Every structure is written in structure tokens, then in C-alpha cells.
Amino acid sequence: MKSRFGPGALTVATWVIAILFVFPLLWMILTAFKQEADAYTDPPRLVFTPTLDQFAGVLERGFLPYLSNSAFVTVVSTIFVLLLGIPAAYALSLAPVKGTSNALGFFLSTKMLPIVAAIIPLYVISQNTQLLDNVWALIILYTSMNLPLAIWMMRSFFLEVPHEMIEAGRIDGATLPVLLRKIIMPVVAPGVAATALICVIFSWTEFFYSVNLTAARAGTVPVFLVGFITSEGLYWAQLSAAALLASLPVMIVGWIAQNHLVRGLSMGAVK
């Protein structure tokens, strides 16, 4: 395209595609600052008086408890995923043993079961263990949901660690914890950060488990957003304000970690 249409053609095409992808987010932001009457106009009204009434209404409906539940579940489950996934990824990459391929296949097979097929047993187990409408039930499920993907991702990052570095550390008398902390982790830190961010996104946006296993005490942000769907129709302005508030934490985390994310996802791309 660059050679055929000129040096600016690729830039223009990139901007057009980027605007198409970002347009729904921009429209949500505009709608969040409208009154409900302005959000329903046809054709859409681009010139309006901005207001914060919708954000105030969202907070008055009890948004903060749902936000705190989502933050707690997401942070704790991601920490558990990293604590369990890093040793597993190390064992399956830098210290492979007999049956490694079978273990990798087993981890991958756990993602093949549709979650709707397991919701009834999970509901019964949660009810019998007093974990129904409890954030710890979501933490356990989100950890098990993200762990296979995290192990596969981090294994590919661990494979990029030069064996010479590990051998040099062993010759100097470094134990396994020292190898992981001082030699391996600094090399794979961008990949671990990318894995953690993906786990955060998956946990923050998960809806099916939360809507079926929680109620008033342990509901998360996606469950709160469903409350704007009523028999009277959708409250577009309030829903957009709530969705914007729900998206801000993930967008901020992604913005802060974007360098690590790009570097981590590109590890192993060039040999």
C-alpha cells in the first residue's frame, strides 16, 4: 500500500482502522455526559450540555461495593495465578520431566469444557461449602480459569531464558529460589507482566460465574451493569456512565503496563 499510494497511505489507513475500533468507546464517553433525553435523540445529538448527573446516579445506586468486590477478586486471583503458574511454567520449560507434554495437554483440555455445562455442579458445591454469594468462590474459579492460559504463556517466556545463565548461577551455588528470583525473573518480567494483565482483564470482565454464584454481598461490576436493563428499557446515559467507571481501572492499569505488555507479548517473536 505504501509503494502504490504514497508514503502517507499506510498512516491514513492505520488511523482510520484505529478510529473505527475506538469509536464505540468514544461514543460511550459522550453518552455518559448526556441527560437521558439527549441520549435517546434520533439523529444522535453531538452538541449538548455536559453533566455529571449520570455519574452521581451510578454512585447513588451502590456502585462502590461492586467495584471493591471486583478489585479484590481480580487482584487476589491474579496473585494466586502467578504464585502457582510461575513454578509450573519453570518446571515445564527449563526443567522438563517425563510427561511434560501430557501435562500441557491436560492444562489445555481444561479450557475445552463450556462453563455453562459445569455451572450446576459448581452451584451445588458452592452452596454445600457455604461459598455461595462469597467472593472466595469467585477467587477460586477465576484462579482455575486463568491458570492454564497463564502457564502456557509463561512457559513460552521461560523458554527464552538462556540456559547458560542458569548454568552459571548453578555453578556459583545458587539454589532454585535464588535462580528464580535473581536470574530468571528479571529476564521474564515483561512476559509475567503481560500474563498478569491478561488475567486481570479476564477476571474483571467475567460475567457468567458472577451472575450465577453471587447476589447482594459478592456481586461484581458486570453484575451491577446488568441492573440497568429493566422492563422499561435501557437507561443509556446511566449505563454508559457506569460502563465508563467500570472500564477506568483496567484502562489505567493497561496504560501503565503498556510497555511491559508489548515487550512481553513480543518475546520469542524474533529468533
BAZA-722262 format. One line per field, with one value per residue (C-alpha): residue number from 1; residue in three letters; x, y, z. Coordinates in Angstrom, 1 decimal. Layout:
<atoms>
nr NUM, ...;
rest Ala, ...;
xx X, ...;
yy Y, ...;
zz Z, ...;
</atoms>
This chain:
<atoms>
nr 1, 2, 3, 4, 5, 6, 7, 8, 9, 10, 11, 12, 13, 14, 15, 16, 17, 18, 19, 20, 21, 22, 23, 24, 25, 26, 27, 28, 29, 30, 31, 32, 33, 34, 35, 36, 37, 38, 39, 40, 41, 42, 43, 44, 45, 46, 47, 48, 49, 50, 51, 52, 53, 54, 55, 56, 57, 58, 59, 60, 61, 62, 63, 64, 65, 66, 67, 68, 69, 70, 71, 72, 73, 74, 75, 76, 77, 78, 79, 80, 81, 82, 83, 84, 85, 86, 87, 88, 89, 90, 91, 92, 93, 94, 95, 96, 97, 98, 99, 100, 101, 102, 103, 104, 105, 106, 107, 108, 109, 110, 111, 112, 113, 114, 115, 116, 117, 118, 119, 120, 121, 122, 123, 124, 125, 126, 127, 128, 129, 130, 131, 132, 133, 134, 135, 136, 137, 138, 139, 140, 141, 142, 143, 144, 145, 146, 147, 148, 149, 150, 151, 152, 153, 154, 155, 156, 157, 158, 159, 160, 161, 162, 163, 164, 165, 166, 167, 168, 169, 170, 171, 172, 173, 174, 175, 176, 177, 178, 179, 180, 181, 182, 183, 184, 185, 186, 187, 188, 189, 190, 191, 192, 193, 194, 195, 196, 197, 198, 199, 200, 201, 202, 203, 204, 205, 206, 207, 208, 209, 210, 211, 212, 213, 214, 215, 216, 217, 218, 219, 220, 221, 222, 223, 224, 225, 226, 227, 228, 229, 230, 231, 232, 233, 234, 235, 236, 237, 238, 239, 240, 241, 242, 243, 244, 245, 246, 247, 248, 249, 250, 251, 252, 253, 254, 255, 256, 257, 258, 259, 260, 261, 262, 263, 264, 265, 266, 267, 268, 269, 270, 271;
rest Met, Lys, Ser, Arg, Phe, Gly, Pro, Gly, Ala, Leu, Thr, Val, Ala, Thr, Trp, Val, Ile, Ala, Ile, Leu, Phe, Val, Phe, Pro, Leu, Leu, Trp, Met, Ile, Leu, Thr, Ala, Phe, Lys, Gln, Glu, Ala, Asp, Ala, Tyr, Thr, Asp, Pro, Pro, Arg, Leu, Val, Phe, Thr, Pro, Thr, Leu, Asp, Gln, Phe, Ala, Gly, Val, Leu, Glu, Arg, Gly, Phe, Leu, Pro, Tyr, Leu, Ser, Asn, Ser, Ala, Phe, Val, Thr, Val, Val, Ser, Thr, Ile, Phe, Val, Leu, Leu, Leu, Gly, Ile, Pro, Ala, Ala, Tyr, Ala, Leu, Ser, Leu, Ala, Pro, Val, Lys, Gly, Thr, Ser, Asn, Ala, Leu, Gly, Phe, Phe, Leu, Ser, Thr, Lys, Met, Leu, Pro, Ile, Val, Ala, Ala, Ile, Ile, Pro, Leu, Tyr, Val, Ile, Ser, Gln, Asn, Thr, Gln, Leu, Leu, Asp, Asn, Val, Trp, Ala, Leu, Ile, Ile, Leu, Tyr, Thr, Ser, Met, Asn, Leu, Pro, Leu, Ala, Ile, Trp, Met, Met, Arg, Ser, Phe, Phe, Leu, Glu, Val, Pro, His, Glu, Met, Ile, Glu, Ala, Gly, Arg, Ile, Asp, Gly, Ala, Thr, Leu, Pro, Val, Leu, Leu, Arg, Lys, Ile, Ile, Met, Pro, Val, Val, Ala, Pro, Gly, Val, Ala, Ala, Thr, Ala, Leu, Ile, Cys, Val, Ile, Phe, Ser, Trp, Thr, Glu, Phe, Phe, Tyr, Ser, Val, Asn, Leu, Thr, Ala, Ala, Arg, Ala, Gly, Thr, Val, Pro, Val, Phe, Leu, Val, Gly, Phe, Ile, Thr, Ser, Glu, Gly, Leu, Tyr, Trp, Ala, Gln, Leu, Ser, Ala, Ala, Ala, Leu, Leu, Ala, Ser, Leu, Pro, Val, Met, Ile, Val, Gly, Trp, Ile, Ala, Gln, Asn, His, Leu, Val, Arg, Gly, Leu, Ser, Met, Gly, Ala, Val, Lys;
xx 0.0, 2.9, 4.6, 1.4, -0.4, 2.4, 4.2, 1.1, -1.4, -0.4, -0.6, -4.1, -5.3, -4.0, -5.7, -9.0, -8.9, -7.9, -10.8, -13.2, -12.1, -12.1, -15.3, -17.6, -15.5, -15.7, -19.4, -19.8, -17.8, -20.0, -23.2, -22.1, -22.1, -25.6, -29.0, -31.2, -33.3, -30.3, -29.1, -32.3, -32.4, -32.6, -30.5, -27.9, -27.2, -23.5, -23.9, -25.2, -24.6, -22.3, -23.5, -22.2, -25.7, -25.3, -22.1, -23.8, -26.8, -24.5, -22.7, -26.0, -27.1, -24.3, -21.6, -18.7, -19.3, -19.4, -16.2, -14.5, -15.6, -14.3, -11.0, -10.5, -11.4, -9.2, -6.1, -6.2, -7.0, -4.2, -1.7, -2.7, -2.3, 1.2, 2.2, 1.0, 1.8, 5.4, 6.7, 4.7, 5.9, 9.5, 9.1, 7.5, 10.1, 13.6, 13.3, 11.1, 10.4, 8.7, 5.1, 5.6, 3.6, 0.8, 0.6, 0.5, -2.3, -4.2, -3.9, -5.2, -8.1, -9.5, -10.4, -12.5, -15.4, -18.1, -18.6, -22.4, -22.0, -20.3, -22.4, -24.9, -22.2, -20.3, -23.5, -24.2, -20.6, -20.6, -23.9, -22.7, -19.4, -21.0, -19.3, -22.5, -22.6, -19.0, -16.0, -13.8, -15.8, -15.1, -11.4, -11.1, -13.0, -11.1, -7.8, -8.6, -10.0, -6.8, -4.2, -4.0, -3.6, -1.0, 1.1, 1.1, 2.0, 4.7, 6.2, 6.9, 8.6, 10.7, 11.9, 13.6, 15.9, 19.4, 20.5, 24.0, 22.7, 21.0, 24.1, 26.3, 24.1, 24.1, 27.9, 28.0, 25.9, 22.5, 19.5, 16.3, 14.6, 17.7, 17.7, 14.0, 14.3, 17.6, 18.3, 15.2, 12.5, 14.4, 14.5, 10.9, 9.4, 7.8, 6.2, 4.9, 3.5, 1.7, 0.3, -0.9, -2.6, -4.4, -5.6, -6.7, -8.8, -10.4, -11.2, -12.5, -14.9, -16.1, -19.8, -21.3, -19.8, -20.5, -24.2, -25.0, -23.0, -23.3, -26.2, -26.1, -22.9, -20.3, -21.7, -19.1, -19.1, -20.6, -23.5, -24.0, -24.2, -27.0, -29.2, -29.6, -31.6, -35.2, -38.6, -38.9, -35.8, -32.2, -31.0, -28.3, -26.8, -26.5, -25.4, -22.7, -21.5, -21.4, -19.6, -17.0, -16.4, -16.1, -13.6, -11.4, -9.4, -8.5, -7.7, -5.4, -3.6, -3.2, -1.9, 0.7, 1.8, 1.6, 5.4, 5.7, 2.7, 4.1, 7.5, 6.1, 3.8, 6.6, 9.1, 10.1, 8.7, 12.2, 14.9;
yy 0.0, 2.4, 1.8, 2.1, 5.0, 7.0, 7.2, 8.6, 5.9, 3.4, 6.0, 7.2, 3.6, 2.9, 6.0, 5.0, 1.5, 2.8, 5.3, 2.5, 0.4, 3.3, 4.9, 2.8, 3.8, 7.5, 7.3, 5.7, 8.5, 11.1, 9.4, 9.2, 13.0, 13.4, 13.6, 10.6, 12.7, 13.6, 10.0, 9.0, 11.6, 10.5, 11.5, 11.5, 14.9, 15.8, 19.2, 19.1, 20.5, 18.1, 16.9, 14.7, 13.7, 10.2, 9.5, 10.7, 8.5, 5.5, 6.1, 6.5, 3.1, 1.4, 1.1, 1.2, -2.2, -3.9, -2.1, -3.2, -6.8, -6.8, -5.3, -7.7, -10.8, -9.7, -8.8, -11.9, -14.4, -12.9, -13.2, -16.8, -17.5, -16.1, -17.9, -21.2, -20.6, -19.4, -22.6, -24.7, -22.8, -23.2, -27.0, -27.4, -25.3, -25.1, -28.4, -30.6, -34.1, -37.2, -36.4, -32.7, -32.9, -34.8, -32.1, -29.3, -31.1, -31.6, -27.8, -27.0, -29.5, -27.7, -24.8, -27.0, -27.6, -24.9, -23.2, -23.5, -27.3, -27.0, -24.3, -26.6, -28.7, -25.6, -24.0, -27.1, -27.3, -23.6, -24.0, -27.0, -25.3, -22.0, -20.2, -19.1, -15.3, -15.2, -13.5, -16.5, -18.7, -16.3, -16.2, -20.0, -20.1, -17.2, -18.7, -22.1, -20.3, -18.2, -20.7, -22.9, -19.9, -18.3, -21.5, -21.8, -18.1, -18.0, -21.3, -19.7, -16.8, -19.1, -20.9, -17.7, -17.7, -18.7, -21.9, -20.5, -18.0, -20.8, -23.0, -20.1, -19.5, -23.2, -23.2, -20.2, -22.2, -20.5, -22.5, -22.8, -19.9, -17.7, -18.7, -17.8, -14.5, -13.1, -14.7, -15.9, -13.4, -10.3, -11.8, -12.9, -10.0, -8.4, -11.7, -12.2, -8.6, -9.3, -12.5, -10.8, -8.0, -10.6, -12.4, -9.1, -8.3, -11.8, -11.7, -8.1, -8.7, -12.2, -12.3, -15.8, -17.1, -13.9, -13.6, -17.2, -17.6, -14.2, -11.9, -8.8, -9.4, -10.6, -9.1, -7.7, -4.8, -6.8, -7.9, -4.2, -3.2, -5.7, -3.8, -1.1, -3.5, -3.1, -3.8, -0.1, -0.3, 0.7, 3.8, 4.6, 7.5, 5.9, 2.6, 4.5, 6.3, 3.0, 1.3, 4.1, 3.9, 0.1, 0.4, 3.1, 0.8, -1.7, 1.1, 2.8, -0.5, -1.2, 2.3, 2.0, -1.5, -1.0, -1.1, -4.3, -5.7, -5.0, -6.3, -9.4, -10.3, -9.9, -12.2, -15.1, -13.4, -12.9, -15.6;
zz 0.0, 0.8, -2.5, -4.5, -3.0, -1.4, 2.0, 3.8, 2.7, 5.4, 8.1, 6.9, 6.8, 10.2, 11.7, 10.0, 11.4, 14.9, 14.9, 13.9, 16.8, 19.3, 18.1, 20.4, 23.4, 22.4, 21.9, 25.3, 26.9, 25.1, 26.2, 29.8, 30.0, 28.5, 30.1, 29.3, 27.0, 25.0, 24.8, 23.0, 20.2, 16.6, 14.9, 17.7, 19.2, 19.2, 20.7, 24.2, 27.7, 29.6, 33.0, 35.8, 36.9, 35.5, 37.4, 40.6, 39.9, 39.4, 42.7, 44.5, 43.2, 45.2, 42.6, 45.1, 46.8, 43.4, 42.4, 45.6, 45.1, 41.6, 42.6, 45.5, 43.4, 40.5, 42.5, 44.7, 41.9, 39.7, 42.6, 43.1, 39.3, 39.4, 42.6, 41.1, 37.4, 37.7, 39.3, 36.9, 33.9, 35.1, 35.6, 32.1, 30.3, 32.0, 34.0, 31.8, 33.1, 31.7, 30.9, 30.3, 27.0, 28.8, 31.5, 28.9, 27.1, 30.3, 31.1, 27.7, 27.9, 30.9, 28.7, 26.3, 28.7, 28.3, 31.6, 31.2, 31.4, 34.8, 36.5, 38.2, 39.9, 40.8, 42.3, 44.4, 45.6, 46.5, 48.3, 50.3, 51.3, 52.3, 49.5, 47.6, 47.3, 48.6, 46.9, 47.7, 45.4, 42.5, 43.5, 43.3, 40.0, 38.4, 39.5, 37.9, 34.8, 34.2, 35.4, 32.3, 30.0, 32.3, 32.4, 28.6, 28.2, 30.8, 29.6, 26.3, 28.1, 30.2, 27.1, 26.0, 29.1, 28.0, 29.6, 30.0, 32.6, 34.6, 34.5, 35.6, 38.5, 39.5, 39.3, 41.7, 44.1, 43.6, 44.8, 42.9, 44.8, 44.1, 40.4, 40.1, 42.0, 40.8, 37.4, 35.7, 36.9, 35.7, 32.2, 32.0, 34.0, 30.9, 30.0, 33.5, 33.5, 30.2, 31.6, 34.8, 32.8, 30.7, 33.8, 35.3, 32.2, 32.1, 35.8, 35.7, 32.8, 33.7, 34.0, 33.9, 37.2, 38.9, 37.9, 38.8, 42.0, 43.7, 44.8, 47.0, 49.0, 46.4, 43.2, 40.8, 38.3, 35.4, 37.6, 38.6, 34.9, 34.2, 36.7, 34.1, 31.9, 33.0, 31.7, 30.8, 28.5, 28.8, 30.6, 28.0, 29.7, 33.2, 31.6, 29.7, 32.9, 34.8, 32.0, 31.8, 35.6, 35.3, 32.5, 34.0, 36.4, 33.6, 31.2, 33.7, 34.5, 30.8, 30.2, 33.0, 31.9, 28.1, 27.6, 29.5, 27.7, 24.2, 25.2, 26.9, 24.1, 21.5, 23.5, 21.3, 18.1, 16.7, 16.9;
</atoms>
